[in-house]
């Protein structure tokens, strides 16, 4: 969503956790239906219809009004499929209002599928919500849709089970040691210091001088360090959620983007890669995705370091198979990269200026 529309959407978000606890599934579905047709429509949906009309797309504006005010899930499904097909074909949205129209269509599709009932319908409803997030809808605006859909999927039954760490060699754990460079003389490694460095010391010695550094042990006590390296934990707790992936080797004609559930990502790519059963060209990458906003309970697994608490803009997550490569590039913003397991991060001394 655009910044203006996203802020309007956030203004209609309520703290729904306590009220949802005592509501039946049917009541919750009625609740998100009302949120979509009343609150979201009044906050920005009707404005999107007006914008589409001003842009000359009266037919789409009319269909969106039916989606919002007539609970037309069939039209929503058609609109969402058509617009996502256009996005994949062109690589961009025609206008910001088209992206916002897509978000609203996916949310109406979600409500319609939940009213159908059944496990498969609920799984498709979950994907509809995730697609809305992937294209830019703010996670807090989608919280009630997520909670209602997860109730329909009964995911809490799995989550209530005691977590038991997977065993080494089981094929579920990321490798424990990073790979070593083949030719040490061709690499210039980044300096390493104690992660207990004070904010003032970090700013003076590294931030103000634009000097990269490894903060050893920073976050060692985070729950993320004992859970996130276990693919079975991801699969059991969040396997029903859909995420954007890059598939195939970079700069190869097989490279493409796709959306899969975390369970599919893990079963089809991550586990075969860790166990050594995957072919060399089977590369899959969850790249720079705001997964913590999408899966909000991940935020309880770590604490943003004091170095960036005052200026933290976003939190991204990367996860990928062997063979995943990010080409040399320059970010316009500062990064604090937290490594849970196995990242081969080095600077090539042969590149001028690096």
Number of C-alpha atoms within 10 A of each C-alpha: 21 13 10 9 20 17 15 16 23 17 13 13 16 11 10 11 11 8 9 16 10 10 13 12 16 13 13 22 22 14 17 23 21 16 17 23 21 15 17 23 20 16 19 19 26 19 14 23 25 18 18 22 15 11 12 11 14 15 10 16 23 14 19 25 19 16 27 26 14 11 19 18 21 14 17 27 22 14 22 24 15 12 19 18 12 14 15 12 9 10 10 12 16 12 11 15 22 21 24 24 24 25 26 28 28 29 29 29 29 30 25 22 23 25 16 11 13 12 13 13 19 25 21 17 29 29 24 25 28 28 23 23 24 20 15 16 24 20 22 18 20 20 21 22 26 23 18 26 27 18 16 22 21 13 17 11 9 11 13 9 10 7 13 10 15 16 10 12 11 11 19 24 23 21 15 11 10 11 11 8 11 8 7 9 9 13 14 13 15 12 10 11 13 11 15 13 14 12 13 11 12 17 14 12 12 13 16 9 9 11 10 14 16 16 18 13 11 16 19 13 12 14 14 18 17 13 19 17 20 21 23 24 19 17 19 16 19 16 20 21 22 24 22 21 22 18 21 20 19 16 8 9 8 11 13 13 12 11 18 16 21 24 21 16 23 22 17 14 22 28 21 18 23 18 15 12 10 17 10 12 14 19 22 27 24 20 18 13 18 17 20 17 17 23 14 12 9 14 14 11 15 14 13 14 15 11 17 13 10 9 9 14 8 9 16 12 13 13 15 21 21 19 16 20 13 9 8 9 6 6 6 6 6 11 11 15 12 15 11 17 17 14 13 11 10 12 13 14 13 10 8 6 5 9
